Amino acid sequence: MESSTATANSFSRQIETARLYLRQFTPDDLDDLSRIYSDPEIMKYLTGVRTREATEIAIHTMLKRWEENNFGMWAVVHKIDRKMIGRCGLGFLDKTPEVELGYALDKFYWNQGLATEASFASLNYGFKILNLEIIVAIARPENIASQRVIQKVGMKYEKIARYYETDVLYYSISRETYDSKVVV
């Protein structure tokens, strides 16, 4: 497994990796996130396209989750471009107490390892800062790219399951496994 380059203070609202900043969302992110959430190709395997109004509600919901849980989705900012290019972070899996890794990036930034980099930072935060025991991830069976990201961060396939009203592949990684594979 790759080295995680994330740094974070206890309950930090920002993380820096080699190529990214993961930071708290702000209302100023609405245009960029709306562009991402309204793209059918990006949202194909997620919740489907969202309106600008639904995206604005999503930003407020993400901020509320941080206040309630000390974790949530970060805005992913590309260091070189200084542009918000997506979201990545942790949230509760559909109607369960399990913590799920999730991400969505602007398609211009696909196939560059950025989702993997942001995912490593999120896992590191979950295990090192929040002291979680297990983090899960799901992907639709046809979403091969997302499965690759999940596997690259060390998660192992466990089962076919049904969440968010769709059939998905369910993966997980324990803190013990993560600690044994990550080079710090």
Secondary structure, DSSP 4 states (H G I P E B T S, - for coil): -PPP--B--TT-SEEE-SSEEEE---GGGHHHHHHHHT-HHHHTTTT----HHHHHHHHHHHHHHHHHHS--EEEEEETTTTEEEEEEEEEE-TTSS-EEEEEEE-GGGTTSSHHHHHHHHHHHIIIIIS--SEEEEEE-TT-HHHHHHHHHTT-EEEEEEEETTEEEEEEEEEHHHHHHH---
